[in-house]
Amino acid sequence: MPKEKIEEIKIAIVESDMLSENEKSQSIKHLEEWITEDRAFGLIYDELLGINEIFQEIFKELGLV
């Protein structure tokens, strides 16, 4: 997800009148965890592809790409 979209989501969460402060905090926390996990997956994906391109097919079969 592009960084601009992530920032838009964060702003929408913070500015929301429908979420409590606790819900906003938890939502931002989960979003940031997801970003970290997504980046980690990208690194793992790249590293495994560097070992053997068959990993691309494996990830496709798993629905990860």
C-alpha positions in Angstrom: 0.0 0.0 0.0 1.4 3.4 -0.9 2.6 5.5 2.0 0.2 8.3 1.1 -2.8 5.9 1.5 -1.6 4.8 4.9 -1.3 8.4 6.0 -4.8 9.0 4.7 -6.1 6.1 6.8 -4.3 7.3 9.9 -5.8 10.8 9.5 -9.3 9.4 9.0 -8.9 7.3 12.1 -7.7 10.3 14.2 -10.4 12.6 12.9 -13.2 10.1 13.2 -16.1 11.1 15.5 -17.4 7.5 15.5 -14.4 6.0 17.3 -13.4 6.4 21.0 -9.9 7.5 21.9 -9.1 3.9 22.9 -10.5 2.6 19.5 -8.4 5.2 17.7 -5.3 4.2 19.6 -5.9 0.5 19.0 -6.6 1.1 15.3 -3.4 3.1 14.8 -1.5 0.4 16.6 -2.9 -2.4 14.5 -2.3 -0.4 11.3 1.4 0.2 12.3 1.8 -3.6 13.1 0.3 -4.4 9.7 2.7 -2.1 8.0 5.7 -3.7 9.8 4.4 -7.2 9.0 3.9 -6.2 5.3 7.4 -4.8 5.1 8.8 -8.0 6.7 6.9 -10.1 4.2 8.4 -8.1 1.4 11.9 -8.7 2.7 11.2 -12.4 3.2 9.7 -12.7 -0.3 12.7 -11.0 -1.9 15.2 -13.1 0.0 13.4 -16.4 -0.9 13.1 -15.4 -4.5 16.9 -14.7 -4.4 17.4 -18.3 -3.4 15.0 -19.8 -6.0 12.3 -18.3 -8.2 10.1 -21.3 -7.5 9.1 -19.4 -4.3 7.0 -17.1 -6.5 4.8 -20.0 -7.5 4.6 -21.2 -3.9 3.4 -17.8 -2.7 0.9 -17.6 -5.6 -0.5 -21.1 -4.7 -0.8 -19.8 -1.1 -2.6 -16.7 -2.3 0.1 -14.4 -0.8 0.9 -12.5 -4.0 
